Amino acid sequence: MLSLEQLGWEVHTVGELDHRKLKAPHVKLRSLTKGENGDGVYSVDLRINYPNTSYMSTTELHSFEHFLLAGFKKYMPENFICVAPMGCQTGFYLVLLNEGNAQRICDVYEAILKDILTASEVPYANIRECGHFENHNLELAKDIAARLLESKSNWRQVV
């Protein structure tokens, strides 16, 4: 297994950090859990808004989560475990199996954001696949994607 530095992460930003110092948006490794058989479970923060400053509405969070779910399943099917909204409504937790390469994660994230900009509907936003299917807004998800793509050069600047 490659070291965190070899995977492209700044070790001083891994783990829990003082939220008053965090920049947004950012992509940072939250943790790596190594399994006894050599597997690695990587937890990645996909921070969108500054903590304690600005928050996504439940509709934004919900619609964007659906896009991240569809996108990571599409682009990283062998590694994707889950994506979940942060309770503070400022971003998402991404969990991957045996994939911790920072550049690959950012490249896939960028591809998903570009897919959002050309989407005609929110994935899984129907009564069969969503427990609150009426709470979606494609335009709000597109606005977030556009904002994130504009700041792509800063994604790795965590603090």
Buried (B, 14 or more C-beta within 10 A) or exposed (E): EEEBEEBBBBEEBBEEBEEEEBBBBBBBBBBBEEEEEEEBBBBBBBBBBBBEEEBBEEBBBBBBBBBBBBBBEBBBEEBBBBBEBBEEBBBBBBBBBEBBBBEBBBEBBBEBBEBBEEBEEBBBBEEEEBEEBEBBBBEBBBBBBEEBBEBBEEBBBBE
